[in-house]
Amino acid sequence: MSATQVSNDVTRELRAICGDENTRERPNGGVYVSPPSAEEVAAVLSFANQHGLSVGPAGGSTERSAAELQTDIVLHLNQLTQIDHYDHADLTVGIGAGTTIARLNEMVGADKLMFAGDPASPERCTVGGLLATASHGPLRHGYGAVRDYCIGVRFVTGDGRRAKGGGRVVKNVAGYDLMKLLIGSYGTLAVITSASFKLFPAPRQTRTYLAEFKTAKEALAFRDGMMGSPLSPMCLELVSPGARKLMRPGMADDAWVICVRASGSDNVLGRYRKELGSAITRELEGAAETEMWRAIQSFPDSAKVSANGMSVSAISQRMQITVPPGSVLPVIEKLAALSAGGEIGVALTGRIGIGHVQAVVWNRTGDPSEILNRVVGVVRKGADDDRSIKVNGALNPWPIAPTNMASMHAVKQALDPKNTLRGREIF
């Protein structure tokens, strides 16, 4: 059934499940529902599964707008904001999938704790959306991916069954690790309704050290030296000249910048300054430091201008490229060569210590839809199985199919046999 053919009977049934105030028809066909509980999420999915209706889960719409979902039912999870458990002494929290990352950090910050997820738009990005997309920001370098500090999930399968994976404590090894299976699956296997996380002590003080280089090769040589040192920074980020100029339009130089963020006592920060040596050109702390990292975290939304006067986020494709750390330089050089032709604009940031590069690309002269294939073709040339590409907001986020796609289809068949969950075109 297409979204434009959803009958009045379907809308009436969904209103009976979620309530009139939580159900409304979409302008172009289909129905929006916003269940206030996990039980009602299960009822919606069971109903959709029985009647052959497609469902697209929606959170804060930071990657893909709910209005773009071409499904019969758009399942908003914004009302799932309950606190399942919170033990600040044990450094754990369980929270509803509709809670925003900003709200979660505000809550635990009152106890001098920190949630390590730092997506691009924390005031909009929800816990469920963060898990579904496996998004991350600069803190990924020091604290790991969300799969490393998520300790449990509660979810509903495509046919309406409620289940859980993991638990509420850090040392939980019972059963199959379903939570890691669901993280990064874009809501196509199941709908996460709440999750539990390990928290971290908030740093007492931080300082950021900036090192500038003429070439990406020189910048990555500095990275290699630092990775071989005893230093363990919170963040280690590369910012290309193109990205710097978009964040700060008045910037004239073409330096590649490595940003090292450290935390600790005065003695610890002094050790960083000594170890990093003469390559450091500037130090930031306080409001200036916070502003700089917020701009990197939110790029390209934080960009001030673009080549044609429009916002970069409105005209660009954002790609997450992950390779072995030793293969970062060839990727950067290929993208830089593509940009040198003048037709395609490229701005790069990334967690280069773990082999991550975020490429923001846009077409300066032609059809924006042509960008993706050209960039993917360049990046995958000579690629091996250790290289992955994810496109933010795309119907199919993986232009290069994962090598374990057959296994993913088997899991899909077990959790969503009728392919009810179709927010993305993965299966």
Phi, psi and chi 1 to 4 in degrees:
 res  aa     phi    psi   chi1   chi2   chi3   chi4
   1 MET       -  133.0 -177.3 -178.6  -63.7      -
   2 SER   -82.2  162.8   71.9      -      -      -
   3 ALA   -61.6  -26.7      -      -      -      -
   4 THR   -82.7   -6.0   57.2      -      -      -
   5 GLN  -109.5    7.9  -64.5  172.7  -37.8      -
   6 VAL   -63.7  125.5  175.4      -      -      -
   7 SER   -79.6  165.6   68.6      -      -      -
   8 ASN   -62.7  -30.8  -69.3  -27.5      -      -
   9 ASP   -63.6  -39.2  -70.3  -18.8      -      -
  10 VAL   -64.5  -45.8  167.8      -      -      -
  11 THR   -60.8  -40.8  -56.2      -      -      -
  12 ARG   -64.1  -41.9 -172.6  162.4   48.1 -111.0
  13 GLU   -64.0  -40.7  -70.4  -70.9  -20.6      -
  14 LEU   -68.0  -34.4  -68.9  172.5      -      -
  15 ARG   -65.5  -34.7  -75.3 -162.2  170.3  108.9
  16 ALA   -67.1  -31.1      -      -      -      -
  17 ILE   -80.0  -48.1  -65.8  171.3      -      -
  18 CYS  -103.6  -14.9  -61.0      -      -      -
  19 GLY    96.2  150.7      -      -      -      -
  20 ASP   -59.2  -39.9  -71.1  -15.1      -      -
  21 GLU   -70.3  -14.1   68.7  -81.0   11.4      -
  22 ASN  -112.1   14.6  -60.8  -42.9      -      -
  23 THR  -137.9  131.7  -51.9      -      -      -
  24 ARG  -152.3  151.5   62.0 -174.8  175.7   89.7
  25 GLU   -78.3  145.4  -64.7 -178.0   -4.6      -
  26 ARG   -82.8  147.2  -57.9  175.3   68.4 -174.4
  27 PRO   -57.5  -36.4  -24.4   33.5      -      -
  28 ASN  -103.6   20.6  -63.1  -39.6      -      -
  29 GLY   105.2  151.0      -      -      -      -
  30 GLY    93.7 -176.4      -      -      -      -
  31 VAL  -136.6  137.6 -174.6      -      -      -
  32 TYR   -93.7  132.9  -74.5  113.8      -      -
  33 VAL  -130.7  148.2  -66.7      -      -      -
  34 SER  -134.9   79.6 -179.8      -      -      -
  35 PRO   -66.0  137.0  -14.6   27.8      -      -
  36 PRO   -86.3    2.2   26.0  -30.3      -      -
  37 SER  -150.2  160.7   70.1      -      -      -
  38 ALA   -65.2  -32.8      -      -      -      -
  39 GLU   -61.1  -40.5  -68.4   82.5    1.5      -
  40 GLU   -73.9  -32.2  -69.2  174.2    5.4      -
  41 VAL   -59.2  -45.4  171.0      -      -      -
  42 ALA   -62.6  -39.8      -      -      -      -
  43 ALA   -65.4  -40.5      -      -      -      -
  44 VAL   -62.7  -47.2  168.6      -      -      -
  45 LEU   -67.7  -37.4  -73.1  172.2      -      -
  46 SER   -63.3  -42.7  177.6      -      -      -
  47 PHE   -63.9  -46.0  172.6   79.0      -      -
  48 ALA   -63.1  -41.0      -      -      -      -
  49 ASN   -63.6  -41.9 -176.6   69.4      -      -
  50 GLN   -67.6  -30.0  -68.5  171.9   15.8      -
  51 HIS  -106.1    9.5  -67.5   82.5      -      -
  52 GLY    68.6   31.4      -      -      -      -
  53 LEU   -97.5  142.6  -58.4  169.6      -      -
  54 SER   -89.2  147.1   59.5      -      -      -
  55 VAL  -129.1  136.4  177.4      -      -      -
  56 GLY  -121.3  111.0      -      -      -      -
  57 PRO   -67.6  147.0  -14.7   29.1      -      -
  58 ALA  -138.8  139.3      -      -      -      -
  59 GLY  -114.5 -114.2      -      -      -      -
  60 GLY   -90.7    4.0      -      -      -      -
  61 SER    55.6   40.3  -61.4      -      -      -
  62 THR   -81.8  -24.7   55.2      -      -      -
  63 GLU  -102.9  -45.5  -86.4 -150.6   15.9      -
  64 ARG  -139.2  126.6 -171.2  169.8 -179.1   80.4
  65 SER   -65.2  142.2  167.1      -      -      -
  66 ALA   -59.2  -30.8      -      -      -      -
  67 ALA   -65.3  -22.0      -      -      -      -
  68 GLU   -83.7  -12.5  -63.1  178.0   88.1      -
  69 LEU   -70.6  119.5  -67.6  173.7      -      -
  70 GLN   -94.6   61.7  -60.8  -59.9  -51.5      -
  71 THR  -124.7  161.4   53.4      -      -      -
  72 ASP   -65.5  -38.1  -59.8  -45.1      -      -
  73 ILE  -126.5  129.5  -59.0  170.0      -      -
  74 VAL  -101.6  118.6  174.0      -      -      -
  75 LEU   -99.7   95.5 -178.9   62.6      -      -
  76 HIS   -78.4  134.6  -81.9  -77.5      -      -
  77 LEU  -108.9   17.6  -56.5  171.9      -      -
  78 ASN   -66.1  -18.3   57.0  -58.8      -      -
  79 GLN   -88.7   -6.8  -67.7 -157.1   73.6      -
  80 LEU   -85.7   75.7  -58.3 -176.4      -      -
  81 THR  -117.4   17.8   57.7      -      -      -
  82 GLN   -69.2  153.7   77.3  -76.3   -4.5      -
  83 ILE   -97.3  111.3  -59.5  171.8      -      -
  84 ASP   -74.1  -40.9  -68.3  -19.3      -      -
  85 HIS  -165.4  153.9   64.8   93.0      -      -
  86 TYR  -154.1  113.0  178.0   36.9      -      -
  87 ASP  -123.4   94.6 -173.4  -15.2      -      -
  88 HIS   -66.3  -28.2   60.7   85.2      -      -
  89 ALA   -70.8  -31.0      -      -      -      -
  90 ASP   -93.0   -2.2 -162.6   35.6      -      -
  91 LEU    59.7   43.1  -58.5 -179.1      -      -
  92 THR  -135.4  152.3   58.9      -      -      -
  93 VAL  -148.4  144.5   65.7      -      -      -
  94 GLY  -121.8  130.2      -      -      -      -
  95 ILE  -144.2  149.7 -161.8   82.3      -      -
  96 GLY   -66.0  149.4      -      -      -      -
  97 ALA   -65.7  -19.8      -      -      -      -
  98 GLY   -86.8   -4.1      -      -      -      -
  99 THR   -70.1  135.6  -53.4      -      -      -
 100 THR   -77.6  155.7   65.4      -      -      -
 101 ILE   -64.6  -35.9  -56.9  -54.9      -      -
 102 ALA   -62.9  -42.6      -      -      -      -
 103 ARG   -66.5  -40.1  175.8   68.1 -171.7   97.9
 104 LEU   -62.1  -44.5  174.7   55.4      -      -
 105 ASN   -67.8  -34.4 -102.3  -40.6      -      -
 106 GLU   -63.0  -42.0  179.1 -175.0    5.4      -
 107 MET   -65.6  -50.5 -178.4 -178.7   79.4      -
 108 VAL   -77.3  -23.6  -57.2      -      -      -
 109 GLY   -63.5  -26.4      -      -      -      -
 110 ALA   -63.0  -22.4      -      -      -      -
 111 ASP  -105.5   20.6  -66.4  -51.6      -      -
 112 LYS    60.0   38.0  -61.7 -177.9  179.0  179.0
 113 LEU  -116.5  171.7  -60.9  177.4      -      -
 114 MET  -144.2  138.0  179.6 -176.5   77.6      -
 115 PHE   -92.8  130.3  176.2   66.9      -      -
 116 ALA   -82.1   -7.1      -      -      -      -
 117 GLY   -74.9  126.5      -      -      -      -
 118 ASP  -134.0   68.7   58.3  -22.2      -      -
 119 PRO   -69.5  174.8   30.0  -36.5      -      -
 120 ALA   -63.2  -36.6      -      -      -      -
 121 SER  -128.3   76.1  -58.3      -      -      -
 122 PRO   -62.8  -25.5   21.9  -32.3      -      -
 123 GLU   -74.9  -14.2   69.3  -71.9  -17.0      -
 124 ARG  -116.1  -35.4  -71.7  172.4   49.5 -146.9
 125 CYS   -64.5  131.3 -179.9      -      -      -
 126 THR   -99.4  163.8   62.1      -      -      -
 127 VAL   -57.1  -45.7  165.2      -      -      -
 128 GLY   -63.1  -41.1      -      -      -      -
 129 GLY   -66.1  -39.5      -      -      -      -
 130 LEU   -60.1  -44.0  179.8   77.2      -      -
 131 LEU   -70.2  -42.4  -68.2  167.7      -      -
 132 ALA   -63.3  -35.3      -      -      -      -
 133 THR  -100.1   -8.6   59.4      -      -      -
 134 ALA    54.3   39.9      -      -      -      -
 135 SER   -73.3  158.8  -62.2      -      -      -
 136 HIS  -156.9  167.2   58.1   79.9      -      -
 137 GLY  -129.2 -159.6      -      -      -      -
 138 PRO   -58.5  -26.9  -27.0   35.6      -      -
 139 LEU   -67.8  -10.4  -71.0  174.6      -      -
 140 ARG   -56.1  -32.9  167.9   71.4  173.9   82.0
 141 HIS   -63.2  -48.2  174.7   85.6      -      -
 142 GLY   -90.1  -24.9      -      -      -      -
 143 TYR  -116.0   -4.3  -66.9   90.5      -      -
 144 GLY    89.0  179.0      -      -      -      -
 145 ALA   -82.3  165.9      -      -      -      -
 146 VAL   -60.4  -28.6   65.3      -      -      -
 147 ARG   -66.1  -19.6   60.6 -175.6  -73.9  126.7
 148 ASP   -81.2  -26.7  -61.9  -43.1      -      -
 149 TYR  -119.1    6.2   48.9   84.9      -      -
 150 CYS   -84.2  125.2  179.2      -      -      -
 151 ILE  -110.0   -5.9   57.7  177.2      -      -
 152 GLY  -174.8  150.4      -      -      -      -
 153 VAL  -136.5  149.1  -66.9      -      -      -
 154 ARG  -114.2  134.4  -84.6   69.3   67.0 -170.3
 155 PHE  -149.6  169.3   60.7   93.1      -      -
 156 VAL  -125.0  129.6 -179.2      -      -      -
 157 THR   -75.7  170.4   62.4      -      -      -
 158 GLY   -61.9  -23.0      -      -      -      -
 159 ASP  -101.2   15.0   51.8    5.3      -      -
 160 GLY    92.6   12.1      -      -      -      -
 161 ARG   -87.5  132.8  -68.5  170.1  -69.8  162.9
 162 ARG   -88.0  138.8  -65.1 -178.3   64.1 -168.4
 163 ALA  -153.9  177.6      -      -      -      -
 164 LYS  -148.1  157.6   64.6  179.8 -179.8  178.5
 165 GLY  -136.8  143.2      -      -      -      -
 166 GLY    73.1 -152.3      -      -      -      -
 167 GLY  -160.5 -149.9      -      -      -      -
 168 ARG  -109.2   -3.0  -64.0 -174.2  173.4 -169.9
 169 VAL  -118.8  157.2  -64.2      -      -      -
 170 VAL   -66.2  -43.8  174.7      -      -      -
 171 LYS   -89.4   83.6  -66.8 -176.8  178.8  179.3
 172 ASN  -134.0  108.7 -170.1  -46.0      -      -
 173 VAL  -121.8   12.1  -65.6      -      -      -
 174 ALA   -78.0  135.6      -      -      -      -
 175 GLY    77.9 -177.7      -      -      -      -
 176 TYR   -74.9  142.4 -171.1   73.6      -      -
 177 ASP   -82.1   73.8 -161.6   -7.2      -      -
 178 LEU   -67.1  -30.1  -85.0  173.1      -      -
 179 MET   -64.2  -38.0   63.5 -179.8  178.3      -
 180 LYS   -69.5  -26.1  -73.7 -172.7  171.3   61.4
 181 LEU   -68.0  -37.8 -168.5   67.4      -      -
 182 LEU   -81.0  -28.7  -61.0 -177.0      -      -
 183 ILE   -66.3  122.5  -65.3  171.0      -      -
 184 GLY    86.7    9.2      -      -      -      -
 185 SER   -93.3    3.4   65.7      -      -      -
 186 TYR    58.6   31.6  -70.5   88.9      -      -
 187 GLY    67.7   21.0      -      -      -      -
 188 THR   -95.7  -10.9   58.0      -      -      -
 189 LEU  -104.0  -38.6  -61.0  178.2      -      -
 190 ALA  -164.5  167.7      -      -      -      -
 191 VAL  -107.2  116.2  175.6      -      -      -
 192 ILE   -75.3  127.7  -65.0  172.7      -      -
 193 THR  -103.5  -26.5   55.1      -      -      -
 194 SER  -161.3  164.4   66.0      -      -      -
 195 ALA  -150.2  156.0      -      -      -      -
 196 SER  -115.3  143.9  -63.3      -      -      -
 197 PHE  -134.9  153.9  -60.9   97.1      -      -
 198 LYS   -84.6  134.5  175.8  174.3   65.5  175.0
 199 LEU  -101.9  171.2  -59.6  171.4      -      -
 200 PHE  -132.0  149.0  -60.9   88.6      -      -
 201 PRO   -62.1  134.9  -20.9   32.1      -      -
 202 ALA   -69.0  138.1      -      -      -      -
 203 PRO   -63.8  140.9   20.4  -30.3      -      -
 204 ARG   -67.2  -42.4  -70.2 -171.3  -62.0  166.0
 205 GLN  -153.6  153.0   62.0  176.3  -25.1      -
 206 THR  -133.1  160.8   62.9      -      -      -
 207 ARG  -150.0  143.5 -172.2  173.1  -59.9  155.3
 208 THR  -115.6  134.2  -65.8      -      -      -
 209 TYR  -112.9  128.8  -55.4   90.4      -      -
 210 LEU  -108.8  132.9  -53.7 -179.5      -      -
 211 ALA  -124.8  130.5      -      -      -      -
 212 GLU  -111.0  141.8  -60.2 -176.7    6.2      -
 213 PHE  -139.0  153.5  -57.3   91.9      -      -
 214 LYS   -74.0  -31.7  -68.4 -178.3  179.0  179.2
 215 THR  -131.4  159.6   65.4      -      -      -
 216 ALA   -64.8  -33.1      -      -      -      -
 217 LYS   -61.7  -43.8 -176.0  175.8 -177.7  179.6
 218 GLU   -65.2  -40.0  -67.7  175.0   -1.7      -
 219 ALA   -62.7  -41.5      -      -      -      -
 220 LEU   -74.3  -25.7  -70.3  170.4      -      -
 221 ALA   -66.1  -38.9      -      -      -      -
 222 PHE   -63.1  -42.8  175.0   81.9      -      -
 223 ARG   -57.3  -44.8  174.3 -151.6   63.6  177.9
 224 ASP   -61.2  -40.6  -67.0  -18.5      -      -
 225 GLY   -65.1  -39.8      -      -      -      -
 226 MET   -70.8  -36.4 -150.8 -161.0   74.8      -
 227 MET   -66.0  -24.7  -65.5  -65.4  -70.9      -
 228 GLY   -88.6    0.3      -      -      -      -
 229 SER   -94.2  172.7   76.5      -      -      -
 230 PRO   -77.6    0.3   25.8  -33.3      -      -
 231 LEU   -72.5  142.1  -57.6  178.2      -      -
 232 SER  -132.5   77.9  -61.1      -      -      -
 233 PRO   -71.5  157.4   27.6  -34.9      -      -
 234 MET   -64.6  -42.9  -62.9  169.5   60.0      -
 235 CYS  -136.0  143.7  -51.0      -      -      -
 236 LEU  -141.0  103.1  176.6   62.4      -      -
 237 GLU  -124.9  139.3 -165.6   84.6    3.7      -
 238 LEU  -102.9  136.5  177.5   71.3      -      -
 239 VAL  -126.6  122.6 -179.1      -      -      -
 240 SER   -77.9  163.0   74.3      -      -      -
 241 PRO   -56.7  -38.9  -25.8   34.4      -      -
 242 GLY   -64.1  -40.9      -      -      -      -
 243 ALA   -68.1  -39.9      -      -      -      -
 244 ARG   -60.4  -42.4  -69.2 -178.7   76.6 -156.4
 245 LYS   -69.5  -28.3  -70.6  175.5 -179.0  177.4
 246 LEU   -75.2  -35.5  -71.3  172.4      -      -
 247 MET   -75.3  -34.3  -67.9 -175.0 -143.2      -
 248 ARG  -132.1   89.3  -59.9  178.5   61.2 -173.3
 249 PRO   -54.4  -26.0  -25.1   34.0      -      -
 250 GLY   -79.9   -4.4      -      -      -      -
 251 MET   -67.9  126.9 -173.5   66.3   63.5      -
 252 ALA  -105.2  -29.2      -      -      -      -
 253 ASP   -81.4  166.1   65.3   81.3      -      -
 254 ASP  -111.4   36.9  -69.8  -36.7      -      -
 255 ALA   -77.9  144.8      -      -      -      -
 256 TRP   -90.2  130.0  -67.4   78.2      -      -
 257 VAL  -116.3  133.4  179.7      -      -      -
 258 ILE  -106.2  128.6  -74.6 -170.9      -      -
 259 CYS  -110.2  121.5  -48.4      -      -      -
 260 VAL  -114.3  116.9 -178.2      -      -      -
 261 ARG  -107.0  124.0 -168.2  175.6 -161.0 -176.4
 262 ALA  -119.7  155.6      -      -      -      -
 263 SER  -133.4  156.2   64.9      -      -      -
 264 GLY   140.9 -167.8      -      -      -      -
 265 SER   -74.5  173.0   64.6      -      -      -
 266 ASP   -57.1  -38.6  -70.9  -21.4      -      -
 267 ASN   -65.5  -41.0  -72.8  -21.9      -      -
 268 VAL   -65.5  -44.7  169.0      -      -      -
 269 LEU   -66.0  -35.0  -63.6  177.8      -      -
 270 GLY   -63.8  -36.8      -      -      -      -
 271 ARG   -64.2  -39.9  172.1   73.3 -177.2  -84.5
 272 TYR   -59.4  -47.4  -90.4   87.7      -      -
 273 ARG   -60.4  -39.9 -175.3   64.3 -176.2   86.3
 274 LYS   -68.8  -45.2 -178.5  179.0  178.7 -179.0
 275 GLU   -67.6  -37.0  -69.5  -78.9  -13.3      -
 276 LEU   -73.4  -26.2  -66.6  173.6      -      -
 277 GLY    72.0 -153.1      -      -      -      -
 278 SER   -74.2   -9.7   59.6      -      -      -
 279 ALA   -68.5  -20.4      -      -      -      -
 280 ILE   -73.3  124.9  -59.2  -55.8      -      -
 281 THR  -105.7  -15.3   56.8      -      -      -
 282 ARG  -160.9  149.3 -168.6  178.2  175.5 -163.3
 283 GLU  -124.0  141.4  -61.9  179.4   25.6      -
 284 LEU  -128.1  144.4  -64.9  175.4      -      -
 285 GLU  -153.2  170.9   53.7 -171.5  -14.7      -
 286 GLY    68.7 -144.2      -      -      -      -
 287 ALA   -62.9  -38.0      -      -      -      -
 288 ALA   -65.3  -38.6      -      -      -      -
 289 GLU   -66.3  -46.7  179.7 -171.2   27.1      -
 290 THR   -59.8  -42.5  -59.8      -      -      -
 291 GLU   -64.0  -40.4 -178.2 -178.4   -2.7      -
 292 MET   -65.4  -45.0 -171.8 -154.9   75.6      -
 293 TRP   -69.9  -31.4  -76.3  108.3      -      -
 294 ARG   -64.9  -38.1 -172.4  176.0  -68.4  123.0
 295 ALA   -65.9  -41.1      -      -      -      -
 296 ILE   -67.4  -45.3  -67.5  174.3      -      -
 297 GLN   -58.9  -38.4  175.5 -175.7  -14.1      -
 298 SER   -96.3    1.3  -61.1      -      -      -
 299 PHE   -63.7  136.2 -171.9   74.4      -      -
 300 PRO   -92.7    2.6   34.9  -36.5      -      -
 301 ASP   -60.5  -24.6  -64.6  -24.9      -      -
 302 SER   -83.9   -5.3   58.3      -      -      -
 303 ALA   -65.0  140.8      -      -      -      -
 304 LYS   -84.9  -36.4  -52.1  -61.6 -177.0 -174.5
 305 VAL  -143.6  174.5  -64.0      -      -      -
 306 SER  -138.1  179.5   71.4      -      -      -
 307 ALA   -62.9  -28.8      -      -      -      -
 308 ASN  -114.6   19.4   60.3    3.2      -      -
 309 GLY    86.6   -7.4      -      -      -      -
 310 MET   -93.3  161.7  -64.5  177.7   64.6      -
 311 SER   -66.7  140.9   67.8      -      -      -
 312 VAL   -62.0  -41.7  174.0      -      -      -
 313 SER   -62.4  -24.4   57.1      -      -      -
 314 ALA   -80.4  -23.3      -      -      -      -
 315 ILE  -119.0    0.5   63.7  169.4      -      -
 316 SER  -109.0  165.3   64.5      -      -      -
 317 GLN  -107.3  136.4  -64.1  -90.6   10.1      -
 318 ARG  -111.1  122.7 -169.9 -174.4  -43.0 -175.8
 319 MET  -120.8  137.4  -56.2  170.7   60.0      -
 320 GLN  -106.2  115.3  -48.6  -62.9  -30.3      -
 321 ILE  -112.1  127.8  -56.3  164.4      -      -
 322 THR  -124.5  125.9  -55.4      -      -      -
 323 VAL  -138.7  167.8  -64.1      -      -      -
 324 PRO   -57.4  142.4  -24.5   34.1      -      -
 325 PRO   -50.7  -33.3  -29.3   36.6      -      -
 326 GLY   -71.4  -11.2      -      -      -      -
 327 SER  -103.2    7.2  -59.8      -      -      -
 328 VAL   -64.8  -43.7  167.8      -      -      -
 329 LEU   -59.3  -48.3 -177.9   58.9      -      -
 330 PRO   -58.4  -36.2  -25.3   34.0      -      -
 331 VAL   -64.5  -47.0  168.9      -      -      -
 332 ILE   -61.8  -42.1  -70.5  176.1      -      -
 333 GLU   -65.8  -36.9  -71.2  177.8  -22.6      -
 334 LYS   -65.5  -43.1  -72.0  176.2 -178.9  178.3
 335 LEU   -68.0  -37.4  -68.1  170.9      -      -
 336 ALA   -65.1  -38.7      -      -      -      -
 337 ALA   -65.8  -37.7      -      -      -      -
 338 LEU   -63.7  -40.2 -168.9   63.8      -      -
 339 SER   -69.5  -31.5  177.4      -      -      -
 340 ALA   -63.7  -20.7      -      -      -      -
 341 GLY   -69.5  -15.6      -      -      -      -
 342 GLY    93.4  -18.0      -      -      -      -
 343 GLU   -84.8  -36.4 -177.7  179.4  -11.7      -
 344 ILE  -112.0  128.1  -65.9  178.9      -      -
 345 GLY   -89.2  140.6      -      -      -      -
 346 VAL  -135.4  131.4  177.5      -      -      -
 347 ALA  -131.6  133.1      -      -      -      -
 348 LEU  -122.6  138.3  -53.3  173.1      -      -
 349 THR  -135.5  173.2   58.3      -      -      -
 350 GLY   165.5  156.0      -      -      -      -
 351 ARG   -85.4   78.6  -80.8   97.6  -99.0  178.3
 352 ILE   -69.9  -17.5   52.0  170.7      -      -
 353 GLY   -69.7  -21.6      -      -      -      -
 354 ILE  -114.0   10.7   58.8  168.3      -      -
 355 GLY    82.4   25.0      -      -      -      -
 356 HIS  -105.8  135.7  166.0  -94.2      -      -
 357 VAL  -131.9  126.7  175.4      -      -      -
 358 GLN   -98.9  118.3  175.3  177.2 -107.8      -
 359 ALA  -107.3  119.2      -      -      -      -
 360 VAL  -102.6  116.0  175.8      -      -      -
 361 VAL  -125.3  145.2  -63.4      -      -      -
 362 TRP  -148.4  154.6   64.4   95.8      -      -
 363 ASN   -91.5  119.3 -162.6  -34.6      -      -
 364 ARG   -77.4  -21.8  -68.6 -170.2  174.5  111.1
 365 THR  -128.6  -25.2   59.3      -      -      -
 366 GLY  -124.8 -150.0      -      -      -      -
 367 ASP   -73.5  121.0 -177.2   -2.0      -      -
 368 PRO   -59.0  -26.2  -22.3   32.7      -      -
 369 SER   -68.2  -17.0   63.5      -      -      -
 370 GLU   -80.1  -14.8  -62.2  175.4    0.4      -
 371 ILE   -62.9  -48.5  -59.4  173.7      -      -
 372 LEU   -56.9  -51.2 -175.6   59.5      -      -
 373 ASN   -61.5  -38.4  -70.5  -23.8      -      -
 374 ARG   -67.1  -44.8  -69.3 -173.6   60.6 -176.8
 375 VAL   -68.0  -43.4  174.9      -      -      -
 376 VAL   -62.1  -40.9  170.2      -      -      -
 377 GLY   -60.2  -40.0      -      -      -      -
 378 VAL   -68.1  -44.7  165.8      -      -      -
 379 VAL   -69.4  -37.2  173.7      -      -      -
 380 ARG   -80.2  -10.7   76.1 -174.9  -58.9  175.0
 381 LYS   -61.9  119.4 -162.8  171.6  -66.4 -178.4
 382 GLY    77.4   12.5      -      -      -      -
 383 ALA   -75.7  158.0      -      -      -      -
 384 ASP  -125.4 -171.9   51.1   34.8      -      -
 385 ASP   -69.2  -11.7  -69.1  -15.9      -      -
 386 ASP   -85.6    1.6  -70.0  -28.6      -      -
 387 ARG  -108.8  130.5 -174.5  167.6  -50.9 -157.8
 388 SER  -132.1  150.1   68.9      -      -      -
 389 ILE  -130.8  132.3  -58.2  176.0      -      -
 390 LYS  -126.6  133.2 -176.2  178.8   84.0  169.8
 391 VAL  -106.8  116.1 -178.9      -      -      -
 392 ASN   -62.4  131.1  -67.9   55.7      -      -
 393 GLY    81.4   -4.2      -      -      -      -
 394 ALA   -76.6  151.0      -      -      -      -
 395 LEU   -58.3  -45.0  -90.5  174.9      -      -
 396 ASN  -111.2  104.8 -179.0   -2.7      -      -
 397 PRO   -71.8   -8.7   25.7  -32.9      -      -
 398 TRP  -116.1   90.7  -59.3  -41.9      -      -
 399 PRO   -65.7  -24.7   22.4  -32.7      -      -
 400 ILE  -107.5  114.8  -60.5  177.0      -      -
 401 ALA   -61.2  135.3      -      -      -      -
 402 PRO   -58.9  149.6  -21.2   32.1      -      -
 403 THR   -69.5  -20.1   55.8      -      -      -
 404 ASN   -99.3   29.9   59.3  -15.4      -      -
 405 MET   -61.7  -35.0 -157.9   64.4 -168.7      -
 406 ALA   -63.1  -40.6      -      -      -      -
 407 SER   -66.2  -37.0  -61.5      -      -      -
 408 MET   -64.7  -37.4  -67.5  172.2   65.9      -
 409 HIS   -64.7  -37.4  -84.6  -75.8      -      -
 410 ALA   -65.8  -40.4      -      -      -      -
 411 VAL   -66.8  -41.2  172.7      -      -      -
 412 LYS   -57.4  -43.0  174.2   71.8  168.9  177.5
 413 GLN   -63.8  -33.1 -177.2   62.3   30.8      -
 414 ALA   -76.7  -37.8      -      -      -      -
 415 LEU   -95.7  -26.9  -63.6 -179.5      -      -
 416 ASP  -145.8   67.7 -175.2   19.3      -      -
 417 PRO   -61.2  -26.9   20.1  -31.6      -      -
 418 LYS   -96.9    8.1  -69.2 -173.1  177.8  179.8
 419 ASN    54.9   47.4 -165.9   23.2      -      -
 420 THR   -69.5  -38.5  -61.8      -      -      -
 421 LEU   -85.7  105.3  -65.2  167.8      -      -
 422 ARG  -132.5   43.0  -85.1  178.5  -91.3  164.5
 423 GLY   -69.4  -26.0      -      -      -      -
 424 ARG  -129.1  154.5  -60.7  -68.5  178.8  105.8
 425 GLU   -94.4   66.4  -66.7 -179.6   -3.8      -
 426 ILE   -96.0  -40.3  -65.0  174.5      -      -
 427 PHE  -110.6      -  -60.3   98.9      -      -
